[in-house]
Amino acid sequence: MAELTTALGDWPAYWRREPEREAIVDVASGRRWSYGELADAVDRVTGWLSLRGIERGARVAVLAQNCVETLLLLFACARCGAILVPLNTRLTPAELAPLVADADPALLLHDTTHAEIAVALAAARPCAPLQCSLSEAAPGGACRPVDGEAPVLILYTSGTTGRAKGALLSQRMVYWNAVNTTISWDLSGQDCALVHTPFFHTGGLHVLTTPLLMRGGRLVLLPAFAPAAVLSLLADERVSVLFAVPTMFQMLAGEPGFATADFSSLRFCISGGAPCPATLIELYQARGLVFKQGYGLTEVGPNCFTLPAGDAVSKLGSVGFANFATRARIVDEAGADVASNTVGELWLAGPTVCSGYWRNAEATAVAFAGDWFKTGDLVRIDDEGYAWIVDRKKDMYISGGENVYPAEVEAVLLAHPAIAEAAVIGRPDARWGETGEAHLVLRAGQVFDQAELQAYLDARLARYKQPKSYVLATSLPRTPTGKVIKSRLKGS
């Protein structure tokens, strides 16, 4: 048993030594939580769960927008040895039903907005309102010694292809991601993060939320992303670090107040969840901001690499170096390490790797090679050791014997002034094996001119990389983290 000191359930209690230190600004309610209040609330919620028979290994599902109560549940479940299952509020009841069946929770909690759906999903399971239940919580006992391998979260992956899988996150994983992040990103107790990405994804819970709660930092919590509110809060709350997915950064840049917004408190912005166009990074850098592209995934971390601030311009687009507690390899199809500047699959290892997939031994076996997690992402390391994400392995296609990486083609398309969104997929071709099909969303007022686009691409891409057909759309299907669901574009 690898016992953790100051395990997850005791993080708020640790900061009782500074009980007045501000922990969370809950924008929805207007309440400001101190670490002392947070610790007291975790005690009560732990007692409430214990009184309802929630024991080690039991699952507690929650269907709610971002709220402090979900964080209280995370710490309380960690104390009880239970497993928190945040459910995706953007899914339909039909999509949620198999996830609830898979997790088989002993209790399903919900906010007011999702009450009707939660009651229907729970069926014979216990179901209760989130805020009401936790406000009635009674004081509970202290945290017991914790095995670091004890599972504490099931996070269902975005599921861009096939059915979603429940990544099983241990206390060890959450603990080490927080350590990994605070060291590698140089976070301190003086840092403040705006949290608007949803808690049902690793980006909401673990990019900045749990690392800063370990460090004694401050969170400004929004129930959901709202561009105008984000711009205002960055200045009003003196936010120092901002994480978002590329589509959110694009929406912020489109706000009328972006050009004059007060960004003086921001130390850096970090984009994740999907490839970030270079033009978008440059837009933020033009506002004097340190803007970096991050890399991570639900199953590892999620914070796996760091680009030093001094390299944000010279190495634009790189994700930098593996983090403090992260080991990385770039391998070929046989699992052998490749040379620098050679594209291969990224494998990761270290204490921030998940414990596999919940009740899915087959998927777990496929994902691991010993201690190494096979990410499925194609990466190259340049001569100076910087990592560059090339594409998803499953998205690459072969045209005329040449590898084509859609992300590279999409980056060139997105730099065209008429194109707002782009996604490239491979289609079978009798002559070339496969050729590219580009799905495009045009900017307002723009007209598609294929001859002009062809000339533009001829100057920037080899012919075998260029799409051979185009599909115009009003929008592209995306996951909540901004990834294009290419299986839908392919019709599968």
C-alpha positions in Angstrom: 0.0 0.0 0.0 1.5 3.3 -1.2 0.1 5.6 1.5 -0.2 9.3 0.7 0.6 12.0 3.2 -1.8 15.0 3.0 -4.1 13.0 0.7 -6.7 14.6 -1.5 -9.4 14.6 1.2 -7.2 16.6 3.5 -6.1 19.4 1.2 -8.6 21.9 2.5 -7.9 20.9 6.1 -4.2 21.6 5.5 -5.0 25.3 4.8 -6.9 25.7 8.1 -3.6 27.2 9.3 -4.6 30.2 7.2 -8.4 30.0 7.6 -9.1 33.5 6.1 -7.1 32.8 2.9 -9.6 33.1 0.0 -10.1 29.9 -1.9 -13.0 30.3 -4.2 -15.1 33.1 -5.7 -18.4 31.6 -6.7 -19.6 34.0 -9.4 -23.1 32.5 -9.6 -23.9 33.0 -6.0 -21.6 35.9 -5.3 -20.2 34.0 -2.3 -16.5 34.1 -1.5 -15.2 31.0 0.2 -12.2 31.0 2.6 -10.1 27.9 3.0 -11.5 27.6 6.6 -15.0 27.6 5.3 -14.1 25.1 2.5 -12.5 22.7 5.1 -15.6 22.9 7.4 -17.9 22.2 4.4 -15.9 19.2 3.4 -16.2 17.8 7.0 -20.0 18.2 6.8 -20.3 16.6 3.3 -18.2 13.7 4.4 -20.5 13.1 7.3 -23.6 13.4 5.0 -22.2 10.8 2.6 -21.3 8.4 5.5 -24.8 8.7 7.0 -26.2 7.5 3.7 -24.0 4.5 3.6 -21.5 5.7 1.0 -18.4 3.5 1.6 -15.1 2.7 -0.1 -15.6 1.9 -3.8 -19.2 3.3 -4.1 -19.8 5.6 -7.0 -21.4 9.0 -6.4 -22.6 10.6 -9.7 -23.3 14.3 -10.1 -25.2 16.1 -12.9 -24.6 19.8 -12.5 -23.1 22.9 -13.9 -19.8 24.0 -12.3 -20.4 24.7 -8.7 -18.6 24.6 -5.4 -20.6 21.6 -4.3 -18.9 19.4 -6.9 -15.6 20.2 -5.4 -16.9 19.5 -1.9 -18.0 16.1 -3.1 -14.6 15.4 -4.6 -12.8 16.0 -1.3 -15.6 14.2 0.6 -15.5 11.1 -1.7 -11.7 11.0 -1.3 -12.2 10.9 2.5 -14.8 8.1 2.3 -12.9 6.1 -0.3 -15.8 6.7 -2.7 -15.6 7.5 -6.4 -17.0 10.7 -7.9 -18.5 10.5 -11.4 -19.2 13.9 -12.9 -21.7 13.5 -15.8 -21.6 15.5 -19.0 -24.4 18.1 -18.8 -24.3 18.6 -22.5 -25.4 15.1 -23.4 -28.9 14.0 -24.1 -30.7 11.6 -21.7 -30.2 8.9 -24.3 -26.4 9.5 -24.3 -26.2 9.7 -20.5 -28.2 6.5 -19.8 -25.4 4.1 -20.8 -22.8 6.1 -18.8 -25.0 5.9 -15.7 -25.5 2.2 -16.3 -21.8 1.7 -16.7 -20.9 3.7 -13.5 -23.8 2.1 -11.5 -23.8 4.9 -8.9 -25.0 4.4 -5.3 -26.2 8.0 -5.4 -27.0 10.5 -8.1 -26.9 14.2 -7.2 -28.1 17.1 -9.4 -28.6 20.8 -9.5 -32.0 22.5 -10.2 -31.4 22.8 -13.9 -30.9 19.0 -14.4 -33.4 17.7 -11.8 -35.9 16.2 -14.3 -33.2 14.4 -16.3 -31.4 13.1 -13.2 -34.6 11.7 -11.7 -35.4 9.9 -15.0 -31.8 8.6 -15.2 -31.6 7.4 -11.6 -34.7 5.1 -12.0 -34.4 2.8 -8.9 -31.2 4.5 -7.7 -31.2 7.1 -4.9 -31.3 10.6 -6.3 -31.2 14.0 -4.5 -30.9 17.7 -5.2 -27.3 18.8 -4.9 -27.4 22.2 -3.0 -30.3 21.1 -0.7 -28.6 17.9 0.3 -25.2 19.3 1.0 -26.6 22.3 3.0 -28.1 19.7 5.4 -24.8 17.9 5.8 -23.6 17.0 9.3 -20.0 17.2 10.5 -18.0 14.1 9.7 -14.8 12.4 10.9 -11.2 12.9 9.8 -9.6 11.4 6.8 -8.4 7.8 7.1 -5.0 6.7 5.8 -5.3 6.5 2.1 -3.8 4.1 -0.4 -2.6 6.2 -3.3 -4.0 3.6 -5.7 -7.5 4.1 -4.4 -9.8 5.3 -7.2 -11.4 8.7 -6.6 -12.8 9.7 -10.0 -14.3 8.3 -13.1 -14.1 10.7 -16.0 -15.7 9.7 -19.2 -13.7 10.5 -22.3 -15.0 12.8 -25.0 -15.8 9.8 -27.3 -15.0 11.3 -30.7 -15.1 7.7 -32.0 -17.0 4.8 -30.5 -18.5 4.7 -27.0 -17.1 6.8 -24.2 -14.7 5.1 -21.8 -14.5 5.8 -18.1 -10.9 6.7 -17.2 -10.3 5.6 -13.6 -8.3 8.2 -11.7 -6.6 7.3 -8.5 -5.7 9.5 -5.5 -2.1 9.1 -6.6 -2.8 10.4 -10.0 -4.6 13.6 -8.8 -2.0 14.2 -6.2 0.9 14.0 -8.6 -0.7 16.0 -11.4 -1.1 18.8 -8.9 2.6 18.5 -7.9 3.6 18.1 -11.5 1.7 21.2 -12.5 2.7 23.6 -9.7 6.4 22.8 -10.2 6.4 22.8 -14.0 4.2 25.8 -14.5 5.6 27.7 -11.5 2.3 28.2 -9.8 2.2 29.7 -6.3 -0.4 30.4 -3.6 -0.6 34.0 -5.0 -2.0 32.7 -8.4 -5.6 33.0 -9.3 -7.3 31.0 -12.1 -10.6 31.6 -13.8 -12.4 28.3 -14.0 -15.1 28.0 -16.7 -14.3 24.7 -18.4 -16.7 22.0 -17.1 -15.9 19.7 -14.2 -17.1 16.7 -16.1 -13.8 17.0 -18.1 -10.3 16.8 -16.9 -9.6 20.3 -18.1 -12.1 21.8 -15.7 -11.0 19.7 -12.7 -7.3 19.2 -13.2 -5.6 21.7 -15.4 -5.7 24.4 -12.8 -8.5 23.7 -10.2 -7.0 20.9 -8.1 -3.4 22.1 -8.5 -4.2 25.5 -7.1 -6.4 24.1 -4.3 -3.4 22.0 -3.3 -1.2 25.1 -3.5 -3.5 27.4 -1.6 -4.3 29.5 -4.6 -7.6 31.2 -5.6 -10.3 30.1 -8.0 -12.9 32.3 -9.7 -15.6 29.8 -10.6 -18.1 30.3 -13.4 -21.0 27.9 -14.0 -20.3 28.0 -17.7 -18.2 29.9 -20.2 -19.5 33.4 -21.0 -17.0 35.5 -23.1 -18.1 38.9 -21.9 -18.1 37.8 -18.2 -14.7 36.3 -18.6 -13.2 39.5 -20.0 -14.6 41.5 -17.1 -13.6 39.0 -14.4 -10.0 38.8 -15.6 -9.5 42.4 -14.6 -11.9 42.6 -11.6 -10.5 39.5 -9.9 -6.9 40.0 -11.0 -6.7 36.6 -12.6 -3.1 35.5 -13.2 -3.5 32.3 -15.3 -6.1 31.4 -17.9 -6.8 28.1 -19.4 -9.3 27.6 -22.3 -9.8 25.5 -25.4 -9.1 27.2 -28.8 -12.8 27.8 -29.6 -13.2 29.7 -26.3 -10.1 31.8 -27.0 -11.5 32.5 -30.4 -14.8 33.7 -28.9 -13.0 35.9 -26.4 -11.0 37.5 -29.2 -14.3 38.2 -31.0 -15.7 40.2 -28.1 -16.0 43.9 -28.7 -14.0 44.6 -25.5 -11.1 42.3 -26.4 -8.9 45.1 -27.9 -9.2 47.2 -24.7 -9.5 44.6 -22.0 -7.3 44.8 -19.0 -4.9 41.8 -19.1 -2.3 43.3 -16.8 -2.7 40.6 -14.1 -2.3 37.7 -16.5 1.0 35.9 -16.3 0.1 33.5 -19.1 -2.7 31.9 -21.1 -2.6 28.3 -22.0 -4.7 26.5 -24.7 -5.5 22.8 -24.6 -8.1 20.3 -25.6 -7.5 20.6 -29.4 -4.8 22.0 -31.7 -4.6 25.8 -31.5 -4.1 27.7 -34.8 -0.9 29.7 -34.9 -2.9 32.8 -36.1 -4.9 32.7 -32.8 -1.7 32.4 -30.7 -0.3 35.4 -32.6 -3.5 37.4 -31.9 -3.0 37.0 -28.2 0.7 37.6 -28.3 -0.1 40.9 -30.2 -2.0 42.0 -27.0 1.2 41.5 -25.1 0.3 38.2 -23.5 2.4 35.1 -23.0 0.2 32.5 -24.8 1.3 28.9 -24.9 -0.1 25.7 -26.3 -0.4 22.9 -23.7 -0.8 19.2 -24.1 -2.5 16.5 -22.0 -5.2 14.0 -21.9 -7.8 12.6 -19.5 -5.8 9.4 -19.0 -2.4 11.1 -18.2 -2.2 14.2 -16.1 -3.7 16.2 -17.8 -0.7 18.5 -17.7 2.1 16.7 -19.5 4.3 19.3 -21.1 5.5 22.9 -20.5 6.7 25.5 -22.9 8.9 28.0 -21.1 7.5 31.5 -21.3 10.6 32.8 -23.0 10.0 30.4 -25.9 6.4 31.3 -26.5 7.3 33.3 -29.6 10.4 31.6 -30.9 8.8 28.1 -30.5 5.2 29.1 -31.3 3.1 26.0 -31.6 5.5 23.7 -29.6 4.3 22.2 -26.3 7.8 22.3 -24.9 9.3 19.7 -22.6 7.8 16.9 -20.5 6.8 18.0 -17.1 8.7 17.3 -13.8 7.1 13.9 -13.1 6.4 12.9 -16.7 8.4 10.5 -18.8 7.9 10.6 -22.6 8.9 8.5 -25.6 8.3 8.9 -29.3 8.1 5.4 -30.9 7.6 3.7 -34.2 5.0 1.0 -35.0 7.3 -1.6 -33.4 7.6 0.4 -30.2 11.2 1.4 -30.8 12.4 5.0 -30.1 12.7 7.2 -33.2 15.4 9.7 -34.0 14.9 13.5 -33.5 12.7 15.2 -36.1 11.0 11.9 -36.9 7.3 11.6 -36.3 6.2 8.8 -34.0 3.5 8.0 -31.4 3.8 9.6 -28.0 4.0 7.2 -25.1 3.9 8.6 -21.5 4.7 7.1 -18.1 5.0 8.3 -14.5 2.8 8.8 -11.4 0.2 10.9 -13.3 -1.0 7.9 -15.5 -4.6 6.6 -14.8 -5.4 3.1 -13.6 -7.0 2.1 -16.8 -10.7 2.1 -17.9 -13.6 1.4 -15.6 -15.0 -2.1 -16.2 -13.2 -2.3 -19.6 -10.2 -4.6 -19.4 -10.0 -4.9 -23.2 -9.6 -1.1 -23.7 -7.1 -1.0 -20.8 -4.9 -3.7 -22.3 -4.9 -2.0 -25.7 -3.9 1.4 -24.2 -0.9 0.2 -22.2 2.5 -1.2 -23.0 3.8 -2.1 -19.5 4.0 1.2 -17.6 3.7 3.3 -20.8 0.4 4.7 -21.9 0.0 4.9 -25.7 -1.6 8.2 -26.4 -2.4 7.7 -30.0 -0.9 11.2 -30.8 1.8 11.7 -33.4 4.6 13.8 -32.1 8.1 14.9 -33.1 11.0 16.1 -31.0 13.2 18.7 -32.6 17.0 18.9 -32.3 16.7 21.1 -29.2 14.3 18.7 -27.4 11.1 20.6 -27.9 8.0 18.6 -28.6 5.6 19.3 -31.4 2.1 17.7 -31.7 1.6 16.6 -35.3 -1.8 14.9 -35.3 -3.9 12.1 -34.0 -2.6 8.7 -35.2 -6.0 7.7 -36.3 -6.5 10.9 -38.3 -3.4 10.4 -40.5 -4.0 9.0 -44.0 -1.7 7.8 -46.8 -2.0 9.4 -50.2 0.2 8.0 -53.0 2.4 6.4 -50.4 3.0 9.6 -48.5 1.8 10.3 -44.9 -0.6 13.2 -44.7 -1.3 14.8 -41.3 -4.6 16.6 -41.4 -3.6 19.0 -38.6 -0.9 20.4 -40.8 -3.3 21.0 -43.7 -5.9 22.4 -41.4 -3.4 24.9 -40.0 -2.7 26.3 -43.5 -6.4 26.4 -44.3 -7.2 28.3 -41.1 -4.6 30.9 -42.0 -6.7 31.9 -45.1 -8.7 35.0 -44.4 -11.9 33.6 -45.7 -11.9 30.4 -43.6 -13.2 30.3 -40.0 -13.1 26.6 -39.3 -11.5 23.6 -41.1 -11.4 19.9 -40.7 -9.7 17.5 -43.1 -10.4 13.7 -43.4 -9.1 11.0 -45.7 -11.4 9.5 -48.3 -10.8 6.3 -50.4 -9.4 7.0 -53.9 -8.9 4.5 -56.6 -5.7 6.1 -57.9 -4.0 7.4 -54.7 -5.4 5.1 -52.0 -6.7 8.1 -50.1 -7.1 11.8 -50.7 -8.1 14.7 -48.5 -11.6 16.1 -48.1 -11.8 19.5 -46.4 -14.9 20.6 -44.5 -14.9 24.3 -44.2 -16.9 27.0 -42.4 -16.4 30.4 -44.0 -16.2 33.7 -42.2 -19.2 36.0 -42.4 -19.5 37.7 -45.8 -16.9 35.5 -47.5 -17.5 33.5 -50.7 -15.8 30.2 -51.5 -13.4 30.6 -54.5 -11.8 27.2 -55.2 -9.4 28.5 -57.8 -8.1 31.2 -55.5 -7.8 28.7 -52.7 -5.9 26.3 -55.0 -3.3 29.0 -55.7 -3.0 29.8 -52.0 -2.4 26.2 -51.2 0.1 25.7 -54.1 2.4 28.2 -52.4 2.2 26.5 -49.0 1.6 22.8 -49.3 2.9 20.0 -51.5 0.2 18.8 -53.9 -0.2 15.4 -52.2 -1.2 17.1 -49.0 -3.8 19.4 -50.6 -7.5 18.4 -50.3 -9.0 17.1 -53.5 -12.6 17.9 -52.5 -14.4 20.5 -50.3 -17.6 20.5 -48.3 -19.0 23.8 -47.1 -20.8 23.8 -43.7 -22.3 26.3 -41.3 -20.6 24.6 -38.4 -18.4 21.6 -37.5 -19.5 18.9 -35.0 -17.4 19.3 -31.9 -17.0 17.7 -28.5 -17.3 20.0 -25.4 -13.5 20.4 -25.4 -13.5 21.8 -29.0 -12.3 18.7 -30.8 -13.9 18.1 -34.2 -15.8 14.8 -34.3 -14.4 13.5 -37.5 -16.3 10.2 -37.4 -19.4 12.3 -38.1 -17.8 14.0 -41.0 -16.9 10.5 -42.4 -20.4 9.4 -41.9 -19.5 6.6 -39.4 
